[in-house]
Amino acid sequence: ALTGARTVVFAEKLRPETSWNANINFVKKVFTQNATNIVFDASAFYTHFGNRIIPDYTTDVNKIIYANLGGSAVSKGLSLSIDAEFSNNLKVKTGMSLIDVRYTNEQGLSQRQLLTEPWSGVWSINYTFAKSNISIDYTGNVYGPMVLPLLGEFDDRAAESPVWSLQNIQVTKVFKNKLEFFGGVKNLLNY
């Protein structure tokens, strides 16, 4: 907010946010006879906020107005990740989160928070060529659509972002003296 073109305004003396959190987690590790290791990790989480500090992007398109929320805010979701390490030097890690971030104002109206995606995913695939000590890493993130702040009624942009992804690839060579050289391409899809 401080590096943008909008003026930052504090509508009141801000009170510190408070939160109550609950989290439940399940982890299962599987080891196979062919030396494959797989880890499943699932979580459910819930956070209830008091005095939530909310940025208002819509009242004045030239300002970001910060104030404590008079109502309440909740962040809840589920996440699942799977990590697999195979005997042939292949490692795969994937994860997905479903997230609902909402706040309820004094009038009881519930609203999805701006700039928060309802789901996201992450992955990493690594393969190491043992004889040459060369490894290839392919990593990425994918994000669901976010509600975006618009600059008034004449702003012709969509009120919601598209699904988008950042992906990278890197090749690394490790020498016997532990010296490493690497090169890669970031943002393969040019998002």
LINJO-V599489 format. One record per helix or strand of 2 or more residues. SS is the DSSP state (A for helix, B for strand). FROM is the first residue (numbers start at 1). TO is the last residue. If there is no record, write none. Layout:
# LINJO-V599489
((SS:FROM:TO) (SS:FROM:TO))
This chain:
# LINJO-V599489
((B:7:10) (B:18:31) (B:37:50) (B:53:56) (B:63:68) (B:72:85) (B:90:104) (B:110:112) (B:119:129) (B:134:143) (B:146:147) (B:164:174) (B:180:185))
